[in-house]
């Protein structure tokens, strides 16, 4: 938000950002680094905010739905085509749409009321899930049907994600953002643990049931968002073209050294996507555990992310966050290496847990650092750049499918590890400002 004044009030747990005085106005012109406080103390403050409770529910349902969708769709395409390339293609389509539209979504998030953006996006996404379920039930589903559905779903996420991330600051304030994001991810991962497990069971009984579950999760998220009272203020002042707003956001992100290197780290999502596409192939071809076993693997990975997120809640504002990002990435990729050579299902599950824990810390710390170092009137646009880059991991699905056919499943997994570690190591060694960030 870029209004000249902002009000601060708590009404039934509702919190909006800012207190009107000269000091706070001056502070808003600079990126804010949150003070170090005890994690549980901040968490309690955030959890008592009524609108944040509904935000948690809405985002948890979207996050769980995202996991169920990737799992169900991957298994559906394998059943329809028996092709790793098709699995990669279908699951990469939403990512392509997100990258194509994300900058526009960020500019819209700064111009329009963010609550409305989320409501419309969630409704359309839920509709696409129920459409997929109907096509499966009717027996007319083909792999190509999932491409336009994926494009529409990805387009809606391109508008939803930057609006949702920026909206969290509207509700809880920037000072409590790290704890808010950690709590949000913790509750999201709680739903993610249950979602894939139930989805795996439903895959064993019928593919359409998993997609009806998906539609129900998205609908629940839509309803929860309707109960949120907080409203953001659209960008005030000079009305420029969308293209100029987008250009200004890109230049802003490029000029800030810390944000620039954090966005570079987000490119590592491409290699995470490569690992995701080989996971169902391991489940079926190497571990031979079927759809329920695959669902269990995804569930255990979600449990790892839950644990990683909860540890960040307990620790609060960790200093030297770049070291935290590097350590989480190292743990994630070490676990993937062991997973690549494992033929023992319990060992593979343990490694999936560690990959989830590493990813959970990474996916909280990177965007939180970006948000706390971004001026308020640029927040939507900068976060749209982050999501455009981070969600390149869905292109990793496509790249993983191509590599799997060319060099084999295990070699493809090792390519994912090498690329991911190279990205974070280059950023860590190249920027002193990044290493010193608190």
Secondary structure, DSSP 8 states (H G I E B T S, - for coil): ---S-----EETTEE-S---SHHHHHHTTS--------HHHHHHHHHT-HHHHHHHHHHHHHHHHHHHHHHHHHHHHHHHH--HHHHHHHHHHHHHHHHHHHHHHHHHHHHS-HHHHHHHHHHHHHHHHHHHHHHHHHT---TTHHHHHHHHHHHHHHHHHHHHHHHHHHHH-GGGHHHHHHHHHHHHHHHHHHHHHHHHHHHHH-HHHHHHHHHHHHHHHHHHHHT---------S----HHHHHHHHHHHHHH-HHHHHHHHHHTTHHHHHHHHHHHHHIIIIIS--HHHHHHHHHHHHHHHHHHHHHHHHHH-S-SSHHHHHHHHHHHHHHHHHHHHH---HHHHHHHHHHHHHHHHHHHHHHHHHHHHTS-GGGHHHHHHHHHHHHTTHHHHHHHHHHHHHHH-HHHHHHHHHHHHHHHHHHHHHH-HHHHT--
